[in-house]
């Protein structure tokens, strides 16, 4: 199960903040407003979305948008489990980039949903701040077209499988289940496992494991303790990381770190 809540922040990118919520029943809100622009995707279950004077029932695959000052809230439907990803962006940065705020408050565009999963995957992965800033600029430049699938860029040949891969990358440090991936992208368990393997050469679990190894590799390059990195990356213990690391990179974590 995805952990209840985790924030992403980077001191080099003070204008943006991201949040992943794995159990929205434990993170409930009174109606409120933000000074910046907010955009998020529902990745599992259903919730009620209040925006201004309108209320909607939203489910996995929906994107919600909140402009500065607009009163809103998202809360569970009669205690049903649900999960989501949220992005909070400062208005001065958006204005400096020349981006116009959208008027839409809700979208079910598959193109936008898939692109949002890619953005979150990019933010939560280890990488250069400049590359992440550029990714955000490209996304907000494309946002008006993505709100309407017909006006957006062509959808990839395997959009839901690509969404699944992005969802796994965004949640690679969580104890993620295949069922949670299925719910996020609207595919059956049997189809996802079969088609994902053909698309990426790994099962969803194998892809998740590889992502965790890649995270551990990046942390070890910083000289961090192996046991600490193992737990952070979602491995049961150091021995579990060692087995996976050696299988994927043909050396132990200790040898890799000491060779740097």
Secondary structure, 3 states (H helix, E strand, C coil): CCCCEEEECCHHHCCEEEEEECCHHHCCCCCECCCCEEEEEEEEEEEEEEECCEEEEEECCCEEEECCCCCEEEEECCCCCEEEEEEEECHHHHHHHCCCCCCCCEECCHHHHHHHHHHHHHHHCCCCHHHHHHHHHHHHHHHHHHCCHHHCCCCCCCHHHHHHHHHHHHCCCCCCCHHHHHHHHCCCHHHHHHHHHHHHCCCHHHHHHHHHHHHHHHHHCCCCCHHHHHHHCCCCCHHHHHHHHHHHHCCCHHHHHHCC
